[in-house]
Amino acid sequence: MGFRRVLALFFLAVLVIPAMTLSVSAEVRPRVIVSTDIGGTDFDDFQSLVHLLVYADRIDLEGLIASPWGAARNRKENLLKLIDIYAKDFSNLKSYSDDYPKPDQLRAVTKQGGTDSADLRGWGERTEGSDWILQCARRDDPRPLWLLVWGGIDDLAQALHDDPSIKQKLRIYWIGGPNKKWSTTAYDYIAREHRDLWIIEANSTYMGFFRGGNQAGDLGNREFVTAHVKGRGALGDYFATISPEIKMGDTPSLTYLLGPGARPENPAAESGSWGGSFVRSWDRKRMTFTSAPTEADTVETYSIVDLGYRPEGSAPTDASARLVVDDQEFSGFPGGDGAWHFLFSPKSARKWSYRIASNHPGLDGRTGSFASVLPAVGQKPSPDYPHWWTDDPDPGLREGDQQGAKTVSRWREDCLKDFAERMVRCGTPAR
């Protein structure tokens, strides 16, 4: 073979092989488990699950976990009901792609998760959901396992406690914010004992999916449902029945993996990620009060606030206590230090007032208040949390007071137009 021909083949290989590598890697579907608090007081999980299902051919959906159960032990049934609706559209969806999972496949990987508010340890008992996370993470698969958490983070905490070695396989995108206040002890445990976990803690960035961005015409939250969702198969009608307007606050965790040019391993990337961009986290804020705080006391929004009380008098044998904030109740727990501890996470910048309701006379009726402020700009990334990412506090990226939300809302039009095309699949077979 002549020198020129060898040289030509060499340069061809240089050009072609990288292109082939990029093509193959782009087709690798991410492994995904979704943990959802479906069936609670908010309807956004139902909508986000419809969105998830019409994109299910783009991912390897390895699990659906209904969490928490709390007083409603049948939340898994909400997932199974939604899969039944998906089954009605399955033949149409399948005509577009053979990669849509069969309804029975989804039923087989639907699991019940655990309760919120584990005790001060942050973990408690194994659940069907936590065991499933372990089983999937231990599989011999070179791809990372993405756990998209749309509610409480307790099943993740339990799985990490049972086998910390799974951390190297996990990638977490957690819709925190309001959800965080229900999983304070589990979060506290993870931030304390698993600082090397790879996690995106999105406390406010996700708000950009339904706030801000282009909302003109049929891109408005209500107008989009009327124009592009209602009447599009069983899933579309179900979506519209849940609510006549878009919320879908959990959806950015999935679109983070799907946007054109998305680089999921680089949360700081500003281009290509429909699920937002993030900054390395500073030290995880935790404020401990050993006496009742007042309005002059300030904490960081989304931080953990530990309210400690050493009650006088004898405790009843069945002593229990609850922190009451905005008519919501959060369990308190006796600690090894002799004090009762009430953990809370403020979800917005404002004044917070609370009272304690308890059958312990030394606790019942105690009150306090404090103020929370948005995380400050310019905080240095913590070396103790090398893979922990969170909302960008840059004021220029806020939608109202929601930090980082513009890194999602900037893509809202692209996301919704793509979603509209997907919804056509539900009611109309491919030609």
C-alpha positions as CSV (number, residue, x, y, z in Angstrom):
1,M,0.0,0.0,0.0
2,G,1.4,3.4,-1.0
3,F,2.4,6.0,1.5
4,R,-0.2,8.5,0.2
5,R,-3.0,5.9,0.6
6,V,-1.9,5.0,4.1
7,L,-1.8,8.7,5.0
8,A,-5.3,9.2,3.5
9,L,-6.7,6.3,5.5
10,F,-5.1,7.7,8.6
11,F,-6.8,11.1,8.3
12,L,-10.1,9.4,7.4
13,A,-9.9,7.4,10.6
14,V,-9.1,10.6,12.6
15,L,-12.2,12.2,11.2
16,V,-14.6,9.3,11.2
17,I,-13.9,7.4,14.4
18,P,-14.6,10.3,16.7
19,A,-17.8,11.0,14.8
20,M,-18.9,7.4,15.2
21,T,-18.0,7.5,18.9
22,L,-20.2,10.6,19.4
23,S,-23.0,9.1,17.5
24,V,-23.0,5.9,19.6
25,S,-22.7,7.8,22.9
26,A,-25.6,10.0,22.0
27,E,-27.8,7.0,21.5
28,V,-27.1,5.5,24.9
29,R,-30.2,5.9,27.0
30,P,-29.9,7.0,30.6
31,R,-30.9,4.6,33.3
32,V,-33.7,6.2,35.4
33,I,-35.6,5.6,38.6
34,V,-38.3,8.1,39.6
35,S,-39.3,8.5,43.2
36,T,-42.6,10.5,43.5
37,D,-44.9,11.7,46.2
38,I,-47.8,11.1,43.9
39,G,-51.2,11.3,45.6
40,G,-50.3,14.1,47.9
41,T,-51.8,17.6,48.0
42,D,-50.2,18.7,44.7
43,F,-51.2,17.7,41.2
44,D,-47.8,18.3,39.5
45,D,-46.6,14.8,40.0
46,F,-49.4,13.4,37.9
47,Q,-48.7,15.8,35.1
48,S,-45.0,15.1,35.3
49,L,-45.6,11.4,35.1
50,V,-47.7,11.8,31.9
51,H,-44.7,13.7,30.5
52,L,-42.4,11.0,31.6
53,L,-44.4,8.3,30.0
54,V,-44.5,9.9,26.6
55,Y,-40.7,10.2,26.7
56,A,-40.2,6.7,28.1
57,D,-38.6,5.5,24.8
58,R,-35.8,8.0,25.4
59,I,-34.7,6.4,28.7
60,D,-34.4,3.0,30.4
61,L,-37.0,3.4,33.0
62,E,-35.9,1.0,35.7
63,G,-38.2,1.9,38.6
64,L,-41.2,4.0,39.8
65,I,-41.3,4.5,43.5
66,A,-44.4,5.9,45.3
67,S,-43.2,7.7,48.4
68,P,-44.1,8.5,51.1
69,W,-46.9,6.3,52.3
70,G,-47.5,8.1,55.6
71,A,-51.2,7.8,56.3
72,A,-51.9,7.0,52.7
73,R,-50.4,3.5,52.2
74,N,-51.9,3.0,48.8
75,R,-49.9,5.7,46.8
76,K,-48.4,2.9,44.7
77,E,-52.0,2.4,43.4
78,N,-51.8,5.9,41.9
79,L,-48.8,4.8,39.8
80,L,-50.5,1.6,38.7
81,K,-53.7,3.6,37.7
82,L,-51.6,5.8,35.6
83,I,-49.9,2.8,33.9
84,D,-53.4,1.5,33.1
85,I,-54.1,4.8,31.3
86,Y,-50.7,4.5,29.5
87,A,-51.8,1.1,28.3
88,K,-54.7,2.6,26.4
89,D,-52.3,4.7,24.4
90,F,-49.5,2.1,24.1
91,S,-50.3,0.8,20.7
92,N,-50.2,4.3,19.3
93,L,-47.0,5.1,21.1
94,K,-45.4,1.8,20.0
95,S,-46.1,2.7,16.4
96,Y,-43.6,5.6,16.7
97,S,-40.9,3.7,18.6
98,D,-40.3,0.1,19.7
99,D,-38.5,1.4,22.7
100,Y,-41.6,2.3,24.7
101,P,-41.8,-0.1,27.7
102,K,-44.7,-2.5,27.8
103,P,-47.3,-1.7,30.6
104,D,-46.5,-5.0,32.3
105,Q,-42.8,-4.0,32.4
106,L,-43.7,-0.8,34.2
107,R,-46.0,-2.6,36.6
108,A,-43.2,-4.9,37.5
109,V,-40.9,-2.1,38.5
110,T,-43.5,-0.1,40.4
111,K,-42.6,-0.1,44.1
112,Q,-43.9,1.3,47.4
113,G,-41.6,3.7,49.2
114,G,-41.3,4.7,52.8
115,T,-42.5,7.4,55.1
116,D,-41.2,10.9,55.6
117,S,-39.8,12.1,58.9
118,A,-37.5,9.3,59.9
119,D,-36.2,9.8,63.4
120,L,-33.1,11.8,64.1
121,R,-30.8,9.1,62.7
122,G,-32.3,10.0,59.3
123,W,-33.0,6.4,58.4
124,G,-35.2,3.6,59.7
125,E,-36.6,0.5,58.1
126,R,-36.0,-0.9,54.6
127,T,-38.8,-0.4,52.1
128,E,-39.7,-2.0,48.8
129,G,-38.5,1.3,47.3
130,S,-35.1,1.5,49.0
131,D,-34.4,-2.2,48.3
132,W,-35.2,-1.5,44.6
133,I,-32.7,1.3,44.5
134,L,-30.1,-1.0,45.9
135,Q,-30.9,-3.8,43.4
136,C,-30.7,-1.5,40.4
137,A,-27.5,0.3,41.6
138,R,-25.8,-3.1,42.0
139,R,-26.5,-4.2,38.5
140,D,-23.5,-4.8,36.2
141,D,-24.0,-1.8,34.0
142,P,-21.4,0.8,33.1
143,R,-24.0,3.6,33.0
144,P,-24.7,5.6,36.1
145,L,-28.2,5.2,37.6
146,W,-30.2,8.5,37.7
147,L,-32.6,8.7,40.6
148,L,-35.0,11.6,40.0
149,V,-36.6,12.4,43.4
150,W,-39.9,14.3,43.2
151,G,-40.8,14.2,46.9
152,G,-39.3,12.9,50.1
153,I,-35.7,11.7,50.0
154,D,-36.1,9.0,52.7
155,D,-35.8,6.0,50.4
156,L,-32.5,7.3,49.1
157,A,-31.3,7.8,52.7
158,Q,-32.3,4.3,53.7
159,A,-30.5,2.8,50.6
160,L,-27.3,4.7,51.3
161,H,-27.4,3.6,54.9
162,D,-27.9,-0.1,53.9
163,D,-25.1,0.0,51.3
164,P,-23.0,3.2,51.0
165,S,-21.0,1.6,48.2
166,I,-23.8,2.3,45.7
167,K,-22.9,6.0,45.8
168,Q,-20.4,5.6,43.0
169,K,-23.2,4.5,40.6
170,L,-25.8,7.1,41.6
171,R,-26.6,10.5,40.1
172,I,-29.4,12.3,42.0
173,Y,-31.6,15.1,40.8
174,W,-33.8,16.2,43.7
175,I,-36.7,18.6,43.5
176,G,-36.1,20.0,46.9
177,G,-37.6,23.3,48.1
178,P,-41.1,22.5,49.5
179,N,-40.3,18.8,49.5
180,K,-37.3,19.3,51.7
181,K,-39.3,20.3,54.8
182,W,-40.9,16.8,54.8
183,S,-37.5,15.0,54.7
184,T,-35.4,17.1,57.1
185,T,-34.0,14.2,59.1
186,A,-33.2,12.1,56.0
187,Y,-31.6,15.1,54.3
188,D,-29.7,15.9,57.5
189,Y,-28.3,12.4,57.5
190,I,-27.2,12.5,53.9
191,A,-25.5,15.9,54.2
192,R,-23.8,14.7,57.4
193,E,-22.7,11.1,56.4
194,H,-22.6,11.1,52.6
195,R,-20.9,14.3,51.6
196,D,-19.4,12.7,48.5
197,L,-22.8,11.9,47.0
198,W,-23.3,13.2,43.4
199,I,-26.5,15.2,43.7
200,I,-28.3,18.2,42.2
201,E,-30.4,19.9,45.0
202,A,-32.8,22.0,43.0
203,N,-34.7,24.0,45.6
204,S,-36.0,26.7,43.2
205,T,-34.5,26.3,39.7
206,Y,-37.4,23.9,38.7
207,M,-39.9,26.8,39.1
208,G,-38.7,28.1,35.7
209,F,-40.8,25.4,34.0
210,F,-44.1,27.2,34.7
211,R,-42.9,30.7,35.7
212,G,-41.3,33.1,33.2
213,G,-40.1,32.2,29.8
214,N,-42.2,32.6,26.7
215,Q,-45.9,32.2,27.7
216,A,-47.4,33.9,24.7
217,G,-50.4,32.4,22.9
218,D,-50.6,28.7,23.1
219,L,-47.5,28.6,25.3
220,G,-49.4,29.9,28.3
221,N,-49.9,27.4,31.1
222,R,-53.6,27.1,30.6
223,E,-53.6,27.6,26.8
224,F,-51.0,24.9,26.2
225,V,-53.2,22.3,27.9
226,T,-56.2,23.3,25.8
227,A,-54.3,23.4,22.5
228,H,-51.8,20.5,22.8
229,V,-52.8,18.1,25.6
230,K,-56.5,17.7,26.0
231,G,-57.9,15.3,23.5
232,R,-54.5,13.7,22.8
233,G,-55.3,10.1,23.8
234,A,-56.1,8.8,27.2
235,L,-53.0,10.3,28.7
236,G,-53.8,13.8,27.4
237,D,-57.3,13.7,28.7
238,Y,-56.1,12.5,32.1
239,F,-53.5,15.3,32.2
240,A,-56.2,17.9,31.5
241,T,-58.6,16.3,34.1
242,I,-55.9,16.6,36.8
243,S,-55.6,20.3,36.1
244,P,-56.5,22.7,33.2
245,E,-53.1,24.3,33.4
246,I,-49.4,23.3,33.5
247,K,-47.5,23.0,36.6
248,M,-45.2,20.0,36.1
249,G,-42.7,21.2,38.7
250,D,-40.9,17.9,38.7
251,T,-40.4,17.6,35.0
252,P,-37.0,19.6,34.8
253,S,-35.4,16.6,36.5
254,L,-36.2,14.5,33.3
255,T,-35.6,17.3,30.7
256,Y,-32.2,17.7,32.3
257,L,-31.3,14.4,30.7
258,L,-33.0,15.0,27.3
259,G,-32.2,18.5,26.0
260,P,-30.2,18.7,22.8
261,G,-26.6,18.7,23.6
262,A,-27.3,18.0,27.3
263,R,-24.3,17.1,29.4
264,P,-25.7,15.6,32.5
265,E,-22.3,15.1,34.2
266,N,-21.7,18.8,34.0
267,P,-24.5,20.6,35.9
268,A,-22.7,24.0,35.4
269,A,-23.1,23.8,31.6
270,E,-25.2,26.8,30.4
271,S,-26.2,25.4,27.0
272,G,-28.2,22.4,26.1
273,S,-29.7,21.5,29.4
274,W,-33.5,21.9,29.5
275,G,-33.4,21.1,33.2
276,G,-31.3,24.1,34.3
277,S,-27.7,24.8,35.2
278,F,-26.3,24.8,38.7
279,V,-23.4,25.8,40.9
280,R,-21.2,23.8,43.3
281,S,-22.7,23.9,46.7
282,W,-21.3,25.9,49.6
283,D,-21.3,24.4,53.1
284,R,-24.7,22.9,53.9
285,K,-26.3,25.5,56.2
286,R,-27.6,24.2,59.6
287,M,-28.7,26.5,62.3
288,T,-29.3,25.1,65.8
289,F,-31.3,27.1,68.4
290,T,-31.1,26.0,72.0
291,S,-33.7,28.6,73.0
292,A,-36.7,30.0,71.2
293,P,-35.6,32.2,68.3
294,T,-37.1,35.6,67.6
295,E,-37.8,37.7,64.5
296,A,-34.3,39.1,64.9
297,D,-32.8,35.7,64.1
298,T,-32.2,34.9,60.5
299,V,-31.4,31.6,58.7
300,E,-30.7,30.7,55.1
301,T,-33.7,29.7,53.0
302,Y,-33.7,26.0,52.3
303,S,-31.3,25.4,55.2
304,I,-31.9,23.0,58.1
305,V,-33.2,24.7,61.3
306,D,-32.8,22.6,64.5
307,L,-35.1,23.9,67.3
308,G,-33.9,22.3,70.5
309,Y,-36.0,22.2,73.8
310,R,-35.2,20.7,77.2
311,P,-38.6,20.5,78.8
312,E,-39.1,20.7,82.5
313,G,-41.3,18.1,84.3
314,S,-41.8,14.4,83.8
315,A,-42.5,13.1,80.3
316,P,-45.5,10.8,79.8
317,T,-44.5,7.3,78.7
318,D,-46.0,7.8,75.3
319,A,-44.6,11.4,74.8
320,S,-45.0,12.8,71.4
321,A,-44.6,16.3,70.0
322,R,-45.2,18.1,66.7
323,L,-43.9,21.4,65.2
324,V,-46.8,23.3,63.8
325,V,-46.0,25.8,61.0
326,D,-48.6,27.3,58.6
327,D,-51.1,24.6,59.8
328,Q,-48.6,21.9,58.7
329,E,-47.2,19.5,61.3
330,F,-43.7,18.0,61.6
331,S,-42.7,15.4,64.1
332,G,-40.2,16.1,66.8
333,F,-37.9,13.6,68.3
334,P,-36.1,13.2,71.7
335,G,-32.3,13.2,71.2
336,G,-29.5,11.5,73.0
337,D,-28.6,14.9,74.5
338,G,-31.7,15.0,76.6
339,A,-33.4,17.6,74.4
340,W,-36.3,17.3,72.0
341,H,-35.4,18.4,68.4
342,F,-37.6,19.8,65.8
343,L,-36.1,20.1,62.3
344,F,-37.5,22.4,59.7
345,S,-36.5,23.8,56.3
346,P,-37.9,27.2,55.2
347,K,-39.0,27.0,51.6
348,S,-39.1,30.8,50.9
349,A,-37.6,34.0,52.2
350,R,-40.0,35.4,54.8
351,K,-40.9,35.4,58.5
352,W,-41.8,32.1,60.0
353,S,-43.7,31.5,63.2
354,Y,-44.3,28.2,65.0
355,R,-45.8,26.5,68.0
356,I,-45.3,23.1,69.5
357,A,-48.2,20.8,70.1
358,S,-47.4,17.9,72.6
359,N,-48.8,15.7,75.3
360,H,-45.7,16.7,77.3
361,P,-46.6,19.7,79.4
362,G,-43.1,21.0,79.3
363,L,-43.3,21.3,75.5
364,D,-46.9,22.0,74.6
365,G,-47.6,25.6,73.6
366,R,-44.0,26.7,73.2
367,T,-43.7,29.3,70.4
368,G,-41.0,31.1,68.4
369,S,-40.3,32.8,65.2
370,F,-37.4,33.6,62.8
371,A,-36.7,35.0,59.4
372,S,-35.2,33.3,56.4
373,V,-33.2,35.1,53.6
374,L,-32.2,33.9,50.2
375,P,-28.7,32.3,49.9
376,A,-26.1,35.0,49.3
377,V,-24.2,35.5,46.0
378,G,-20.5,34.7,45.9
379,Q,-20.3,31.8,48.3
380,K,-17.3,29.6,47.8
381,P,-17.8,25.9,46.8
382,S,-17.2,23.6,49.7
383,P,-14.4,21.0,49.4
384,D,-16.4,18.9,51.7
385,Y,-19.2,18.5,49.1
386,P,-17.2,17.8,45.9
387,H,-20.2,16.6,43.8
388,W,-23.1,18.6,45.4
389,W,-24.8,21.1,43.1
390,T,-27.6,23.6,43.8
391,D,-29.4,26.7,42.5
392,D,-27.4,29.6,41.2
393,P,-27.9,32.6,43.5
394,D,-27.1,35.1,40.7
395,P,-29.9,37.7,40.9
396,G,-29.9,37.9,37.1
397,L,-31.1,34.3,37.0
398,R,-34.1,34.7,39.2
399,E,-37.8,34.5,38.2
400,G,-39.2,36.7,40.9
401,D,-37.5,35.4,44.1
402,Q,-36.8,31.9,42.7
403,Q,-33.1,31.5,42.3
404,G,-31.8,29.9,39.1
405,A,-35.2,29.6,37.6
406,K,-34.2,31.4,34.4
407,T,-31.8,28.6,33.6
408,V,-35.0,26.5,33.0
409,S,-37.4,29.1,31.8
410,R,-35.1,30.1,28.9
411,W,-35.8,26.6,27.4
412,R,-39.5,26.5,28.2
413,E,-40.6,27.2,24.7
414,D,-38.4,24.5,23.2
415,C,-39.5,22.0,25.9
416,L,-43.2,22.6,25.4
417,K,-43.0,22.5,21.6
418,D,-41.3,19.2,21.8
419,F,-43.8,18.0,24.4
420,A,-46.7,19.0,22.1
421,E,-45.2,16.8,19.3
422,R,-45.0,14.0,21.7
423,M,-48.6,14.3,22.8
424,V,-49.7,13.7,19.2
425,R,-48.4,10.2,19.5
426,C,-50.9,9.3,22.3
427,G,-54.0,9.8,20.1
428,T,-52.7,9.3,16.6
429,P,-50.7,6.3,15.3
430,A,-47.7,6.8,13.0
431,R,-48.4,6.6,9.3
